Amino acid sequence: MTTYKTFDYILVILFVTTTIILLLANTPHETIIIFCLFYALAFSVISLILKKNYIKSTNKINEILKKISEKYDIEKHNNFENKITELNKLQKEIENLKTNQRDKTLKMIYENLEKTTVRLTEELTNTKIFKINRNEFLGNVAHELRTPICAIQLSLETLINGAVKDDNVNTDFLKRALSHTNRLSELSNDLINISELEAGMKLSKRYLRINYLINEVVNSLHFISSSRKVEIETNFQIKDSTQVFCDSDAIKQVMMNLIDNAIKYTPEGGKILITTTSVDGEIFISVRDSGMGIPQEDIPRIFERFYRVDKTRSRDMGGSGLGLSIVKHIIELHNSKITVESKVGEGTEFKFGLPV
Ligand code: ADP
């Protein structure tokens, strides 16, 4: 538009000055009239050509906008791969139009359209990943639910079909059903937890004495650790009065999951050491065990939902496969991160920091 208007102004100024010069030079009136007619004709032709180019470009832009709005209906389309390829093609076409366009305003419009297609491609890619993850998650949940439900069903059916009258087995079947019900309940609690965390649950942070919190968790797990003959030791290198800024329930859950895992994956006679240290104004908490360890290739994946190194062992121990994923979420909500070091056959150490 700017070029088009500028051109208009130049032609008008040129026309006015030439006419004034011709008048001042006492040019015969017929010549001035012929000049005016010629000038008007030339002016109309040039304007027409420019306008035609402009109309062509606006039609093209309209067409592109229509294409974009149709392609970007995420709800309507599931074929993300095709949509992304088409958007990439459209982006290249816009890039060409932009390069060949000399009008500044049109160039800017093409530039914005190009940016829009880039952003839409990114959003389509993210939505695609999100849908894949969601489907994978739902598949995993269904799979995790199926095992305990089938086991409960089988126990109850066996009891109904006569085992209920057999005093040698009836209690066993009931215990089996109860243990799988506990597993279902643990799984549903973990699922609720993870969905709350992923939905952006608000933490209620306050200052609390971390050594006391750890002792509380250790005491609550004492029964399990002693029944598995695993010793838990604490080494607090910070004063008992030291306070950290965190959500009490959430950090208790982190400690519970880490120590519970350490107990589960450490053989009888093993040891767990919990340490608190202070480094550069930050408090670090470490849970180290002398257990089976984690193979190096599995370490990057253990925080994924439902990822287990040894699937059978984890399920037998009653693990939902969501514990470390919950831990990671909570630590990240405290603007910190959790690290893990492990050696197969020697043990594992999980460590994270909290602000003072
Ligand atoms: P699970 O309920 O299976 O324990 P988690 O998310 O808590 O699920 O842990 C994921 C996997 O990481 C476990 O299945 C186990 O293979 C591995 N893991 C976690 N903690 C330890 C540990 N202290 N020692 C060895 N392996 C561990």
Residues whose N, C-alpha, C, O or C-beta is under 5 A from the ligand:
A	BS01	ADP	N261 A262 Y265 G291 G293 I294 I302 Y307 R308 V309 D310 S314 G319 S320 G321 L322 G323 L324 S325 T348
